[in-house]
Amino acid sequence: MKKIYFNFLLISLISFCECELKIIKDKFDKIFVKNDYIELEIIPQYGGVISKYEFLENPIVFPFKLIKKEFYPGSLTYEIPNFAGISDWIWPGGGNLKKEKYEYEILENSKEKVVINLKNISGIERKVNVFKNSSIVEIDVKGNFDKKSYWFHPMFCVGGEFDKDDFLIIPVAKTTERVRNITEIIDKDGIKIFHPEVGSYFYLPKQNWFCIVDRNKKLVGGIVIEKKFIDKKVIFYSWNGNLEDEREKRGITLEVIYPENENEFKIYLVSISGLNNISYLSENIALNLESKNKVKVDEKIPYYLEITSPQRIENLKINFGIGENFKGVFVDILSPEKIYKTKGEIDGLANKGNYRWYFKIMKNNKLIEDFYLLNEIEVE
Protein backbone atom coordinates (compact mmCIF):
# COMPACT_ATOMS: atom_id res chain seq x y z
CA MET A 1 0.00 0.00 0.00
CA LYS A 2 1.32 3.39 -0.93
CA LYS A 3 1.06 6.09 1.74
CA ILE A 4 1.15 9.78 0.94
CA TYR A 5 1.61 12.41 3.66
CA PHE A 6 0.37 15.89 2.82
CA ASN A 7 -0.55 18.77 5.16
CA PHE A 8 -1.06 16.39 8.09
CA LEU A 9 -3.49 14.34 5.99
CA LEU A 10 -2.89 10.62 5.58
CA ILE A 11 -4.28 9.22 2.36
CA SER A 12 -4.28 5.50 1.63
CA LEU A 13 -4.89 4.91 -2.07
CA ILE A 14 -5.33 1.64 -3.89
CA SER A 15 -6.24 1.98 -7.55
CA PHE A 16 -7.49 -0.39 -10.19
CA CYS A 17 -9.07 0.43 -13.51
CA GLU A 18 -12.24 -1.33 -12.34
CA CYS A 19 -12.57 -0.07 -8.74
CA GLU A 20 -10.79 2.46 -6.61
CA LEU A 21 -10.77 2.76 -2.84
CA LYS A 22 -9.51 5.85 -1.03
CA ILE A 23 -9.50 6.42 2.71
CA ILE A 24 -8.89 9.92 4.00
CA LYS A 25 -7.75 9.90 7.63
CA ASP A 26 -8.78 13.42 8.56
CA LYS A 27 -11.16 14.82 11.16
CA PHE A 28 -14.13 13.13 9.49
CA ASP A 29 -12.47 9.85 8.46
CA LYS A 30 -14.02 9.64 4.98
CA ILE A 31 -14.05 6.62 2.68
CA PHE A 32 -14.35 7.01 -1.10
CA VAL A 33 -15.16 4.14 -3.48
CA LYS A 34 -15.62 4.50 -7.23
CA ASN A 35 -15.76 2.61 -10.51
CA ASP A 36 -16.44 3.75 -14.07
CA TYR A 37 -20.12 4.39 -13.27
CA ILE A 38 -20.49 5.48 -9.67
CA GLU A 39 -18.74 7.28 -6.85
CA LEU A 40 -19.53 6.70 -3.18
CA GLU A 41 -18.55 8.61 -0.06
CA ILE A 42 -18.99 7.17 3.44
CA ILE A 43 -18.41 8.89 6.80
CA PRO A 44 -18.12 6.22 9.53
CA GLN A 45 -17.87 8.83 12.29
CA TYR A 46 -21.35 10.18 11.50
CA GLY A 47 -23.61 7.16 11.62
CA GLY A 48 -21.75 5.39 8.82
CA VAL A 49 -23.74 7.62 6.50
CA ILE A 50 -23.36 7.20 2.74
CA SER A 51 -23.00 10.90 2.14
CA LYS A 52 -22.66 10.76 -1.65
CA TYR A 53 -23.79 8.40 -4.41
CA GLU A 54 -23.14 9.73 -7.91
CA PHE A 55 -23.81 8.01 -11.23
CA LEU A 56 -21.90 9.18 -14.31
CA GLU A 57 -21.13 12.38 -12.35
CA ASN A 58 -24.84 12.97 -11.70
CA PRO A 59 -25.98 13.12 -8.05
CA ILE A 60 -28.47 10.36 -7.25
CA VAL A 61 -28.49 10.61 -3.47
CA PHE A 62 -28.72 14.05 -1.90
CA PRO A 63 -25.22 14.97 -0.67
CA PHE A 64 -24.87 16.89 2.57
CA LYS A 65 -22.42 19.31 4.04
CA LEU A 66 -21.53 19.32 7.70
CA ILE A 67 -23.16 22.37 9.23
CA LYS A 68 -21.28 24.64 11.59
CA LYS A 69 -23.35 25.50 14.66
CA GLU A 70 -22.62 27.79 17.59
CA PHE A 71 -24.24 26.58 20.81
CA TYR A 72 -22.90 29.47 22.87
CA PRO A 73 -20.79 32.52 21.87
CA GLY A 74 -17.41 31.41 20.62
CA SER A 75 -18.22 27.68 20.47
CA LEU A 76 -18.40 25.74 17.20
CA THR A 77 -19.48 22.20 16.53
CA TYR A 78 -20.42 20.28 13.41
CA GLU A 79 -23.88 18.84 12.84
CA ILE A 80 -25.11 16.53 10.10
CA PRO A 81 -28.57 17.18 8.60
CA ASN A 82 -31.18 14.44 9.13
CA PHE A 83 -32.47 14.40 5.58
CA ALA A 84 -29.41 13.85 3.40
CA GLY A 85 -27.37 10.86 2.29
CA ILE A 86 -28.27 7.29 3.30
CA SER A 87 -28.52 6.27 6.95
CA ASP A 88 -29.95 3.76 9.43
CA TRP A 89 -33.10 4.53 11.42
CA ILE A 90 -34.83 2.47 14.11
CA TRP A 91 -38.41 2.95 15.25
CA PRO A 92 -39.62 3.25 17.93
CA GLY A 93 -36.96 4.37 20.35
CA GLY A 94 -33.79 4.78 18.33
CA GLY A 95 -34.80 7.11 15.55
CA ASN A 96 -32.00 8.60 13.51
CA LEU A 97 -28.60 6.98 14.18
CA LYS A 98 -26.44 9.56 12.43
CA LYS A 99 -24.99 10.72 15.75
CA GLU A 100 -23.45 7.30 16.43
CA LYS A 101 -19.91 6.48 15.38
CA TYR A 102 -19.49 3.38 13.21
CA GLU A 103 -16.27 1.40 13.21
CA TYR A 104 -15.24 0.16 9.78
CA GLU A 105 -13.20 -2.64 8.23
CA ILE A 106 -12.20 -3.19 4.61
CA LEU A 107 -13.22 -6.81 3.95
CA GLU A 108 -12.31 -6.90 0.26
CA ASN A 109 -10.43 -4.64 -2.09
CA SER A 110 -10.00 -6.39 -5.43
CA LYS A 111 -10.42 -5.68 -9.12
CA GLU A 112 -13.86 -7.28 -8.92
CA LYS A 113 -15.33 -5.44 -5.93
CA VAL A 114 -14.80 -3.44 -2.76
CA VAL A 115 -16.53 -4.47 0.49
CA ILE A 116 -16.66 -2.22 3.56
CA ASN A 117 -18.12 -3.38 6.85
CA LEU A 118 -19.58 -0.74 9.22
CA LYS A 119 -20.71 -1.44 12.80
CA ASN A 120 -22.00 0.75 15.63
CA ILE A 121 -22.30 0.32 19.39
CA SER A 122 -26.02 -0.44 19.03
CA GLY A 123 -25.14 -3.65 17.19
CA ILE A 124 -26.17 -2.59 13.70
CA GLU A 125 -23.82 -3.98 11.06
CA ARG A 126 -23.98 -2.65 7.50
CA LYS A 127 -21.87 -4.16 4.72
CA VAL A 128 -21.44 -1.96 1.63
CA ASN A 129 -20.52 -3.73 -1.64
CA VAL A 130 -19.41 -1.98 -4.85
CA PHE A 131 -18.77 -4.00 -8.02
CA LYS A 132 -16.87 -3.39 -11.23
CA ASN A 133 -18.92 -2.60 -14.36
CA SER A 134 -21.98 -1.84 -12.25
CA SER A 135 -23.99 1.05 -10.80
CA ILE A 136 -25.25 -1.25 -8.04
CA VAL A 137 -24.44 -0.67 -4.39
CA GLU A 138 -25.44 -3.75 -2.40
CA ILE A 139 -26.09 -3.02 1.28
CA ASP A 140 -26.38 -5.95 3.71
CA VAL A 141 -27.81 -5.01 7.11
CA LYS A 142 -27.80 -7.08 10.30
CA GLY A 143 -29.04 -6.19 13.78
CA ASN A 144 -31.23 -7.17 16.69
CA PHE A 145 -34.47 -5.28 16.13
CA ASP A 146 -36.59 -6.93 18.82
CA LYS A 147 -40.03 -5.23 18.83
CA LYS A 148 -38.61 -2.51 16.61
CA SER A 149 -38.64 -1.67 12.93
CA TYR A 150 -35.56 -0.98 10.81
CA TRP A 151 -35.93 1.93 8.37
CA PHE A 152 -33.61 2.23 5.39
CA HIS A 153 -33.44 5.99 4.92
CA PRO A 154 -32.01 7.51 1.70
CA MET A 155 -32.64 11.03 0.42
CA PHE A 156 -32.65 11.12 -3.39
CA CYS A 157 -31.99 13.99 -5.79
CA VAL A 158 -31.79 12.28 -9.18
CA GLY A 159 -29.97 14.58 -11.59
CA GLY A 160 -29.04 17.16 -8.97
CA GLU A 161 -32.26 18.13 -7.20
CA PHE A 162 -35.92 17.21 -6.92
CA ASP A 163 -37.84 19.36 -9.43
CA LYS A 164 -40.77 19.36 -11.87
CA ASP A 165 -39.08 16.77 -14.12
CA ASP A 166 -38.88 14.13 -11.36
CA PHE A 167 -41.54 11.45 -11.00
CA LEU A 168 -42.00 8.85 -8.30
CA ILE A 169 -42.79 5.34 -9.61
CA ILE A 170 -44.13 2.69 -7.21
CA PRO A 171 -45.57 -0.78 -7.99
CA VAL A 172 -48.48 -0.61 -5.54
CA ALA A 173 -50.51 -3.48 -4.12
CA LYS A 174 -54.27 -3.59 -3.81
CA THR A 175 -55.27 -2.39 -0.33
CA THR A 176 -58.67 -2.73 1.30
CA GLU A 177 -57.99 -0.75 4.46
CA ARG A 178 -55.61 1.86 5.81
CA VAL A 179 -53.06 -0.21 7.73
CA ARG A 180 -50.39 1.74 9.62
CA ASN A 181 -49.87 5.02 7.75
CA ILE A 182 -51.03 3.93 4.28
CA THR A 183 -51.75 7.02 2.19
CA GLU A 184 -54.68 5.78 0.11
CA ILE A 185 -56.85 2.79 -0.68
CA ILE A 186 -55.75 1.11 -3.94
CA ASP A 187 -58.46 -0.79 -5.85
CA LYS A 188 -56.08 -3.06 -7.79
CA ASP A 189 -52.39 -3.89 -8.23
CA GLY A 190 -50.61 -1.54 -10.61
CA ILE A 191 -47.90 1.04 -11.25
CA LYS A 192 -48.42 4.43 -9.64
CA ILE A 193 -46.55 7.30 -11.38
CA PHE A 194 -46.81 10.85 -10.12
CA HIS A 195 -44.93 14.02 -9.31
CA PRO A 196 -45.21 14.28 -5.51
CA GLU A 197 -46.25 17.50 -3.90
CA VAL A 198 -44.91 18.41 -0.46
CA GLY A 199 -46.00 15.70 1.95
CA SER A 200 -45.64 12.03 2.90
CA TYR A 201 -46.64 8.96 0.86
CA PHE A 202 -46.96 5.43 2.33
CA TYR A 203 -47.73 2.42 0.12
CA LEU A 204 -47.79 -1.35 0.33
CA PRO A 205 -45.73 -2.52 -2.66
CA LYS A 206 -46.69 -5.35 -4.99
CA GLN A 207 -43.15 -5.70 -6.34
CA ASN A 208 -39.79 -5.17 -4.65
CA TRP A 209 -38.64 -1.89 -6.22
CA PHE A 210 -39.42 1.81 -6.50
CA CYS A 211 -37.60 4.72 -8.05
CA ILE A 212 -37.35 8.36 -9.07
CA VAL A 213 -37.09 9.20 -12.80
CA ASP A 214 -35.79 12.53 -14.06
CA ARG A 215 -37.63 12.65 -17.40
CA ASN A 216 -35.65 15.57 -18.73
CA LYS A 217 -32.21 14.04 -18.11
CA LYS A 218 -33.46 10.45 -18.60
CA LEU A 219 -31.89 9.36 -15.32
CA VAL A 220 -33.25 6.72 -12.95
CA GLY A 221 -32.29 6.17 -9.31
CA GLY A 222 -34.02 3.48 -7.31
CA ILE A 223 -34.20 0.94 -4.50
CA VAL A 224 -34.56 -2.84 -4.87
CA ILE A 225 -35.19 -5.11 -1.87
CA GLU A 226 -35.56 -8.86 -1.39
CA LYS A 227 -38.81 -10.25 -2.79
CA LYS A 228 -39.61 -12.20 0.37
CA PHE A 229 -40.48 -8.99 2.24
CA ILE A 230 -43.38 -8.13 -0.08
CA ASP A 231 -45.52 -10.82 1.58
CA LYS A 232 -44.39 -9.59 5.01
CA LYS A 233 -46.07 -6.19 4.51
CA VAL A 234 -42.98 -4.05 4.08
CA ILE A 235 -43.89 -0.40 3.45
CA PHE A 236 -42.42 1.99 0.88
CA TYR A 237 -42.40 5.54 2.20
CA SER A 238 -41.55 8.74 0.35
CA TRP A 239 -41.24 12.12 2.03
CA ASN A 240 -41.01 15.36 0.08
CA GLY A 241 -40.49 18.55 2.04
CA ASN A 242 -38.24 21.39 3.05
CA LEU A 243 -34.78 20.36 4.21
CA GLU A 244 -33.71 21.32 7.69
CA ASP A 245 -30.74 23.44 6.72
CA GLU A 246 -32.79 25.44 4.17
CA ARG A 247 -30.57 24.78 1.20
CA GLU A 248 -31.88 25.85 -2.17
CA LYS A 249 -31.88 22.37 -3.69
CA ARG A 250 -34.37 19.77 -2.57
CA GLY A 251 -34.54 16.00 -2.32
CA ILE A 252 -37.10 13.26 -1.73
CA THR A 253 -36.79 10.12 0.38
CA LEU A 254 -37.23 6.55 -0.87
CA GLU A 255 -37.52 4.81 2.49
CA VAL A 256 -38.10 1.15 3.24
CA ILE A 257 -39.94 0.45 6.52
CA TYR A 258 -39.34 -3.17 7.44
CA PRO A 259 -41.66 -5.22 9.69
CA GLU A 260 -40.79 -5.43 13.37
CA ASN A 261 -38.48 -8.23 14.57
CA GLU A 262 -36.82 -8.71 11.16
CA ASN A 263 -33.04 -8.71 11.63
CA GLU A 264 -31.37 -9.18 8.23
CA PHE A 265 -31.87 -7.28 4.98
CA LYS A 266 -30.30 -6.98 1.54
CA ILE A 267 -30.90 -3.68 -0.25
CA TYR A 268 -29.72 -2.52 -3.66
CA LEU A 269 -29.16 1.04 -4.85
CA VAL A 270 -29.41 1.09 -8.65
CA SER A 271 -28.98 3.74 -11.34
CA ILE A 272 -29.40 3.78 -15.10
CA SER A 273 -29.51 6.36 -17.89
CA GLY A 274 -31.50 6.62 -21.10
CA LEU A 275 -35.05 5.89 -19.88
CA ASN A 276 -37.77 8.38 -18.98
CA ASN A 277 -40.17 5.77 -17.59
CA ILE A 278 -39.90 2.43 -15.79
CA SER A 279 -42.19 -0.60 -16.02
CA TYR A 280 -39.92 -2.93 -14.03
CA LEU A 281 -36.63 -2.61 -12.13
CA SER A 282 -34.31 -5.07 -10.43
CA GLU A 283 -30.61 -5.61 -9.78
CA ASN A 284 -30.53 -7.56 -13.08
CA ILE A 285 -32.76 -5.70 -15.50
CA ALA A 286 -34.64 -2.46 -16.09
CA LEU A 287 -37.23 -1.91 -18.79
CA ASN A 288 -39.92 0.33 -20.13
CA LEU A 289 -42.71 -1.15 -22.22
CA GLU A 290 -45.28 0.94 -24.09
CA SER A 291 -48.38 -0.77 -25.40
CA LYS A 292 -52.14 -0.38 -25.74
CA ASN A 293 -54.11 -1.00 -22.55
CA LYS A 294 -57.28 -2.07 -24.39
CA VAL A 295 -57.67 -4.18 -27.58
CA LYS A 296 -60.33 -6.24 -29.35
CA VAL A 297 -60.36 -10.06 -29.46
CA ASP A 298 -57.76 -11.29 -32.04
CA GLU A 299 -56.44 -7.74 -32.54
CA LYS A 300 -52.65 -7.59 -32.82
CA ILE A 301 -51.00 -5.84 -29.87
CA PRO A 302 -48.27 -3.32 -30.80
CA TYR A 303 -45.40 -2.68 -28.38
CA TYR A 304 -42.27 -0.59 -27.96
CA LEU A 305 -39.70 -2.06 -25.58
CA GLU A 306 -36.57 -0.51 -24.03
CA ILE A 307 -34.33 -2.78 -21.95
CA THR A 308 -31.21 -1.99 -19.95
CA SER A 309 -29.45 -3.13 -16.75
CA PRO A 310 -27.73 -1.51 -13.75
CA GLN A 311 -24.78 -3.82 -14.41
CA ARG A 312 -22.87 -4.86 -17.50
CA ILE A 313 -24.38 -8.14 -18.60
CA GLU A 314 -23.82 -10.06 -21.86
CA ASN A 315 -25.46 -12.67 -24.08
CA LEU A 316 -29.05 -12.53 -22.90
CA LYS A 317 -32.12 -14.16 -24.36
CA ILE A 318 -35.31 -12.31 -23.44
CA ASN A 319 -38.68 -13.97 -23.97
CA PHE A 320 -41.79 -11.85 -23.52
CA GLY A 321 -45.45 -11.97 -24.39
CA ILE A 322 -49.08 -12.12 -23.32
CA GLY A 323 -51.20 -15.22 -22.74
CA GLU A 324 -49.87 -17.93 -25.07
CA ASN A 325 -48.28 -15.54 -27.55
CA PHE A 326 -44.54 -14.88 -27.11
CA LYS A 327 -41.52 -13.41 -28.84
CA GLY A 328 -37.82 -13.75 -28.15
CA VAL A 329 -34.87 -11.43 -28.67
CA PHE A 330 -31.11 -11.90 -28.21
CA VAL A 331 -29.14 -9.06 -26.64
CA ASP A 332 -25.34 -8.93 -26.85
CA ILE A 333 -24.64 -6.35 -24.13
CA LEU A 334 -26.62 -4.33 -21.60
CA SER A 335 -25.11 -1.83 -19.19
CA PRO A 336 -26.23 1.15 -17.07
CA GLU A 337 -25.87 3.41 -20.11
CA LYS A 338 -26.51 0.98 -23.00
CA ILE A 339 -30.13 0.33 -23.99
CA TYR A 340 -31.60 -2.28 -26.30
CA LYS A 341 -34.71 -1.10 -28.17
CA THR A 342 -37.22 -3.09 -30.18
CA LYS A 343 -40.77 -2.70 -31.44
CA GLY A 344 -43.31 -4.92 -33.12
CA GLU A 345 -46.61 -6.72 -32.61
CA ILE A 346 -47.80 -9.68 -30.58
CA ASP A 347 -50.55 -11.87 -32.07
CA GLY A 348 -54.00 -11.09 -30.73
CA LEU A 349 -55.73 -13.05 -27.97
CA ALA A 350 -58.77 -15.20 -28.64
CA ASN A 351 -60.50 -14.75 -25.30
CA LYS A 352 -61.80 -11.70 -23.48
CA GLY A 353 -60.25 -10.80 -20.14
CA ASN A 354 -57.44 -8.94 -18.43
CA TYR A 355 -53.86 -9.96 -19.19
CA ARG A 356 -50.34 -8.97 -18.13
CA TRP A 357 -47.05 -9.01 -20.02
CA TYR A 358 -44.69 -11.77 -18.88
CA PHE A 359 -40.88 -11.69 -19.18
CA LYS A 360 -38.25 -14.41 -18.84
CA ILE A 361 -34.56 -13.38 -18.79
CA MET A 362 -32.07 -16.12 -19.69
CA LYS A 363 -28.26 -16.18 -19.82
CA ASN A 364 -26.39 -19.23 -21.13
CA ASN A 365 -29.65 -21.19 -20.97
CA LYS A 366 -30.05 -20.42 -17.26
CA LEU A 367 -32.93 -18.43 -15.83
CA ILE A 368 -31.82 -15.11 -14.31
CA GLU A 369 -35.24 -13.72 -13.54
CA ASP A 370 -38.87 -13.91 -14.61
CA PHE A 371 -41.71 -11.53 -13.79
CA TYR A 372 -45.04 -10.02 -14.81
CA LEU A 373 -45.57 -6.34 -15.49
CA LEU A 374 -48.33 -5.01 -13.26
CA ASN A 375 -50.27 -2.85 -15.72
CA GLU A 376 -53.00 -4.88 -17.41
CA ILE A 377 -54.24 -5.12 -20.99
CA GLU A 378 -58.00 -5.53 -21.37
CA VAL A 379 -59.19 -7.72 -24.24
CA GLU A 380 -62.84 -6.95 -25.08
C-alpha positions in Angstrom: 0.0 0.0 0.0 1.3 3.4 -0.9 1.1 6.1 1.7 1.2 9.8 0.9 1.6 12.4 3.7 0.4 15.9 2.8 -0.5 18.8 5.2 -1.1 16.4 8.1 -3.5 14.3 6.0 -2.9 10.6 5.6 -4.3 9.2 2.4 -4.3 5.5 1.6 -4.9 4.9 -2.1 -5.3 1.6 -3.9 -6.2 2.0 -7.5 -7.5 -0.4 -10.2 -9.1 0.4 -13.5 -12.2 -1.3 -12.3 -12.6 -0.1 -8.7 -10.8 2.5 -6.6 -10.8 2.8 -2.8 -9.5 5.8 -1.0 -9.5 6.4 2.7 -8.9 9.9 4.0 -7.8 9.9 7.6 -8.8 13.4 8.6 -11.2 14.8 11.2 -14.1 13.1 9.5 -12.5 9.9 8.5 -14.0 9.6 5.0 -14.0 6.6 2.7 -14.4 7.0 -1.1 -15.2 4.1 -3.5 -15.6 4.5 -7.2 -15.8 2.6 -10.5 -16.4 3.7 -14.1 -20.1 4.4 -13.3 -20.5 5.5 -9.7 -18.7 7.3 -6.8 -19.5 6.7 -3.2 -18.5 8.6 -0.1 -19.0 7.2 3.4 -18.4 8.9 6.8 -18.1 6.2 9.5 -17.9 8.8 12.3 -21.4 10.2 11.5 -23.6 7.2 11.6 -21.8 5.4 8.8 -23.7 7.6 6.5 -23.4 7.2 2.7 -23.0 10.9 2.1 -22.7 10.8 -1.7 -23.8 8.4 -4.4 -23.1 9.7 -7.9 -23.8 8.0 -11.2 -21.9 9.2 -14.3 -21.1 12.4 -12.4 -24.8 13.0 -11.7 -26.0 13.1 -8.1 -28.5 10.4 -7.3 -28.5 10.6 -3.5 -28.7 14.1 -1.9 -25.2 15.0 -0.7 -24.9 16.9 2.6 -22.4 19.3 4.0 -21.5 19.3 7.7 -23.2 22.4 9.2 -21.3 24.6 11.6 -23.4 25.5 14.7 -22.6 27.8 17.6 -24.2 26.6 20.8 -22.9 29.5 22.9 -20.8 32.5 21.9 -17.4 31.4 20.6 -18.2 27.7 20.5 -18.4 25.7 17.2 -19.5 22.2 16.5 -20.4 20.3 13.4 -23.9 18.8 12.8 -25.1 16.5 10.1 -28.6 17.2 8.6 -31.2 14.4 9.1 -32.5 14.4 5.6 -29.4 13.9 3.4 -27.4 10.9 2.3 -28.3 7.3 3.3 -28.5 6.3 6.9 -29.9 3.8 9.4 -33.1 4.5 11.4 -34.8 2.5 14.1 -38.4 2.9 15.2 -39.6 3.2 17.9 -37.0 4.4 20.3 -33.8 4.8 18.3 -34.8 7.1 15.6 -32.0 8.6 13.5 -28.6 7.0 14.2 -26.4 9.6 12.4 -25.0 10.7 15.7 -23.5 7.3 16.4 -19.9 6.5 15.4 -19.5 3.4 13.2 -16.3 1.4 13.2 -15.2 0.2 9.8 -13.2 -2.6 8.2 -12.2 -3.2 4.6 -13.2 -6.8 3.9 -12.3 -6.9 0.3 -10.4 -4.6 -2.1 -10.0 -6.4 -5.4 -10.4 -5.7 -9.1 -13.9 -7.3 -8.9 -15.3 -5.4 -5.9 -14.8 -3.4 -2.8 -16.5 -4.5 0.5 -16.7 -2.2 3.6 -18.1 -3.4 6.9 -19.6 -0.7 9.2 -20.7 -1.4 12.8 -22.0 0.8 15.6 -22.3 0.3 19.4 -26.0 -0.4 19.0 -25.1 -3.7 17.2 -26.2 -2.6 13.7 -23.8 -4.0 11.1 -24.0 -2.7 7.5 -21.9 -4.2 4.7 -21.4 -2.0 1.6 -20.5 -3.7 -1.6 -19.4 -2.0 -4.8 -18.8 -4.0 -8.0 -16.9 -3.4 -11.2 -18.9 -2.6 -14.4 -22.0 -1.8 -12.3 -24.0 1.0 -10.8 -25.3 -1.3 -8.0 -24.4 -0.7 -4.4 -25.4 -3.7 -2.4 -26.1 -3.0 1.3 -26.4 -6.0 3.7 -27.8 -5.0 7.1 -27.8 -7.1 10.3 -29.0 -6.2 13.8 -31.2 -7.2 16.7 -34.5 -5.3 16.1 -36.6 -6.9 18.8 -40.0 -5.2 18.8 -38.6 -2.5 16.6 -38.6 -1.7 12.9 -35.6 -1.0 10.8 -35.9 1.9 8.4 -33.6 2.2 5.4 -33.4 6.0 4.9 -32.0 7.5 1.7 -32.6 11.0 0.4 -32.7 11.1 -3.4 -32.0 14.0 -5.8 -31.8 12.3 -9.2 -30.0 14.6 -11.6 -29.0 17.2 -9.0 -32.3 18.1 -7.2 -35.9 17.2 -6.9 -37.8 19.4 -9.4 -40.8 19.4 -11.9 -39.1 16.8 -14.1 -38.9 14.1 -11.4 -41.5 11.5 -11.0 -42.0 8.8 -8.3 -42.8 5.3 -9.6 -44.1 2.7 -7.2 -45.6 -0.8 -8.0 -48.5 -0.6 -5.5 -50.5 -3.5 -4.1 -54.3 -3.6 -3.8 -55.3 -2.4 -0.3 -58.7 -2.7 1.3 -58.0 -0.7 4.5 -55.6 1.9 5.8 -53.1 -0.2 7.7 -50.4 1.7 9.6 -49.9 5.0 7.8 -51.0 3.9 4.3 -51.7 7.0 2.2 -54.7 5.8 0.1 -56.8 2.8 -0.7 -55.7 1.1 -3.9 -58.5 -0.8 -5.8 -56.1 -3.1 -7.8 -52.4 -3.9 -8.2 -50.6 -1.5 -10.6 -47.9 1.0 -11.2 -48.4 4.4 -9.6 -46.6 7.3 -11.4 -46.8 10.9 -10.1 -44.9 14.0 -9.3 -45.2 14.3 -5.5 -46.2 17.5 -3.9 -44.9 18.4 -0.5 -46.0 15.7 2.0 -45.6 12.0 2.9 -46.6 9.0 0.9 -47.0 5.4 2.3 -47.7 2.4 0.1 -47.8 -1.3 0.3 -45.7 -2.5 -2.7 -46.7 -5.3 -5.0 -43.2 -5.7 -6.3 -39.8 -5.2 -4.7 -38.6 -1.9 -6.2 -39.4 1.8 -6.5 -37.6 4.7 -8.1 -37.3 8.4 -9.1 -37.1 9.2 -12.8 -35.8 12.5 -14.1 -37.6 12.7 -17.4 -35.6 15.6 -18.7 -32.2 14.0 -18.1 -33.5 10.4 -18.6 -31.9 9.4 -15.3 -33.2 6.7 -12.9 -32.3 6.2 -9.3 -34.0 3.5 -7.3 -34.2 0.9 -4.5 -34.6 -2.8 -4.9 -35.2 -5.1 -1.9 -35.6 -8.9 -1.4 -38.8 -10.2 -2.8 -39.6 -12.2 0.4 -40.5 -9.0 2.2 -43.4 -8.1 -0.1 -45.5 -10.8 1.6 -44.4 -9.6 5.0 -46.1 -6.2 4.5 -43.0 -4.1 4.1 -43.9 -0.4 3.5 -42.4 2.0 0.9 -42.4 5.5 2.2 -41.5 8.7 0.4 -41.2 12.1 2.0 -41.0 15.4 0.1 -40.5 18.6 2.0 -38.2 21.4 3.0 -34.8 20.4 4.2 -33.7 21.3 7.7 -30.7 23.4 6.7 -32.8 25.4 4.2 -30.6 24.8 1.2 -31.9 25.8 -2.2 -31.9 22.4 -3.7 -34.4 19.8 -2.6 -34.5 16.0 -2.3 -37.1 13.3 -1.7 -36.8 10.1 0.4 -37.2 6.5 -0.9 -37.5 4.8 2.5 -38.1 1.1 3.2 -39.9 0.5 6.5 -39.3 -3.2 7.4 -41.7 -5.2 9.7 -40.8 -5.4 13.4 -38.5 -8.2 14.6 -36.8 -8.7 11.2 -33.0 -8.7 11.6 -31.4 -9.2 8.2 -31.9 -7.3 5.0 -30.3 -7.0 1.5 -30.9 -3.7 -0.3 -29.7 -2.5 -3.7 -29.2 1.0 -4.8 -29.4 1.1 -8.7 -29.0 3.7 -11.3 -29.4 3.8 -15.1 -29.5 6.4 -17.9 -31.5 6.6 -21.1 -35.0 5.9 -19.9 -37.8 8.4 -19.0 -40.2 5.8 -17.6 -39.9 2.4 -15.8 -42.2 -0.6 -16.0 -39.9 -2.9 -14.0 -36.6 -2.6 -12.1 -34.3 -5.1 -10.4 -30.6 -5.6 -9.8 -30.5 -7.6 -13.1 -32.8 -5.7 -15.5 -34.6 -2.5 -16.1 -37.2 -1.9 -18.8 -39.9 0.3 -20.1 -42.7 -1.1 -22.2 -45.3 0.9 -24.1 -48.4 -0.8 -25.4 -52.1 -0.4 -25.7 -54.1 -1.0 -22.6 -57.3 -2.1 -24.4 -57.7 -4.2 -27.6 -60.3 -6.2 -29.4 -60.4 -10.1 -29.5 -57.8 -11.3 -32.0 -56.4 -7.7 -32.5 -52.7 -7.6 -32.8 -51.0 -5.8 -29.9 -48.3 -3.3 -30.8 -45.4 -2.7 -28.4 -42.3 -0.6 -28.0 -39.7 -2.1 -25.6 -36.6 -0.5 -24.0 -34.3 -2.8 -21.9 -31.2 -2.0 -19.9 -29.5 -3.1 -16.8 -27.7 -1.5 -13.7 -24.8 -3.8 -14.4 -22.9 -4.9 -17.5 -24.4 -8.1 -18.6 -23.8 -10.1 -21.9 -25.5 -12.7 -24.1 -29.0 -12.5 -22.9 -32.1 -14.2 -24.4 -35.3 -12.3 -23.4 -38.7 -14.0 -24.0 -41.8 -11.9 -23.5 -45.4 -12.0 -24.4 -49.1 -12.1 -23.3 -51.2 -15.2 -22.7 -49.9 -17.9 -25.1 -48.3 -15.5 -27.6 -44.5 -14.9 -27.1 -41.5 -13.4 -28.8 -37.8 -13.8 -28.1 -34.9 -11.4 -28.7 -31.1 -11.9 -28.2 -29.1 -9.1 -26.6 -25.3 -8.9 -26.8 -24.6 -6.4 -24.1 -26.6 -4.3 -21.6 -25.1 -1.8 -19.2 -26.2 1.1 -17.1 -25.9 3.4 -20.1 -26.5 1.0 -23.0 -30.1 0.3 -24.0 -31.6 -2.3 -26.3 -34.7 -1.1 -28.2 -37.2 -3.1 -30.2 -40.8 -2.7 -31.4 -43.3 -4.9 -33.1 -46.6 -6.7 -32.6 -47.8 -9.7 -30.6 -50.5 -11.9 -32.1 -54.0 -11.1 -30.7 -55.7 -13.0 -28.0 -58.8 -15.2 -28.6 -60.5 -14.7 -25.3 -61.8 -11.7 -23.5 -60.3 -10.8 -20.1 -57.4 -8.9 -18.4 -53.9 -10.0 -19.2 -50.3 -9.0 -18.1 -47.0 -9.0 -20.0 -44.7 -11.8 -18.9 -40.9 -11.7 -19.2 -38.3 -14.4 -18.8 -34.6 -13.4 -18.8 -32.1 -16.1 -19.7 -28.3 -16.2 -19.8 -26.4 -19.2 -21.1 -29.7 -21.2 -21.0 -30.0 -20.4 -17.3 -32.9 -18.4 -15.8 -31.8 -15.1 -14.3 -35.2 -13.7 -13.5 -38.9 -13.9 -14.6 -41.7 -11.5 -13.8 -45.0 -10.0 -14.8 -45.6 -6.3 -15.5 -48.3 -5.0 -13.3 -50.3 -2.9 -15.7 -53.0 -4.9 -17.4 -54.2 -5.1 -21.0 -58.0 -5.5 -21.4 -59.2 -7.7 -24.2 -62.8 -7.0 -25.1 
